[in-house]
Amino acid sequence: MIWIVGGTSESVALGKIFEEKNIPHLITYATKDGLELATDKAINKDESVEDFIVHKDIDTIIDLTHPFAVKMTDKVKKAAEKFQISYLRYERERVSYPADAILVDSYEEAYDKLKDMSGTFFFTTGSNKIADFEKVKGHKRFVYRILPTVDSITKAREAGVEIRDLVAMLGPFSEEINLAMLRTFQADYLVTKDSGKAGGVEEKISAAESLGIVPIIITRDQVATKTWEDFLLEVEKFLSIKKSRT
């Protein structure tokens, strides 16, 4: 059985391709929110990675988790090595960073950088780190764009974020929508992470650049990336080889 470890729009896309071709597979998401956007065959994984592999008779793992979900990627990769099963990982293409962008290598570096800055900051980094960002806010204004889910809003509210500083919407967002939001909140800085082209980062950065807003970008490890089309060819080739051996 093929296990698609989900968490991105690409996992939804590959799941649909597999369904159309009647390729047996399971696709999992870590949250109920992710399941809402997935195919009908998607499920929650409520057991350990290793137990899931054994109980579901997994012989192939296709890792389509978010570029920043490094802990999950590390878990499934190590499990694949332990059970000696096939492992394929898709790394989204990176975006080009503008010359005036402030680049940081981690969230921790971002916290340190923000401590000594002032102004209005528009965050598109999700809800998981809001509590940590709030610790360095001081007298600055932090506005967060998050998913319109109970979990995301609860995290923000429990961290002390006021309603006026929350934008709960589901992307992807066009450059025009990003422009409108940045103008509305009169942002001085855009705080985002390099989630790859499919993550809408280019549209965010382009909007910021058009308004003279400085982007603060949390970069990711310099691993090899590829286009989605190239990855699909890689999957197709792998499945052909796998079929010929059975």
SULZI-V385041 format. One record per run of one state. SS is the DSSP state (A for helix, B for strand, O for the rest). FROM is the first residue (numbers start at 1). LEN is the number of residues. If there is no record, write none. Layout:
{{SS/FROM/LEN} {SS/FROM/LEN}}
This chain:
{{O/1/1} {B/2/4} {O/6/3} {A/9/12} {O/21/4} {B/25/5} {O/30/2} {A/32/5} {O/37/5} {B/42/3} {O/45/4} {A/49/7} {O/56/4} {B/60/4} {O/64/6} {A/70/14} {O/84/2} {B/86/4} {O/90/12} {B/102/3} {O/105/2} {A/107/9} {O/116/4} {B/120/4} {O/124/6} {A/130/5} {O/135/6} {B/141/6} {O/147/3} {A/150/9} {O/159/4} {A/163/3} {B/166/3} {O/169/6} {A/175/10} {O/185/4} {B/189/5} {O/194/3} {A/197/3} {O/200/1} {A/201/10} {O/211/3} {B/214/5} {O/219/9} {A/228/17} {O/245/2}}
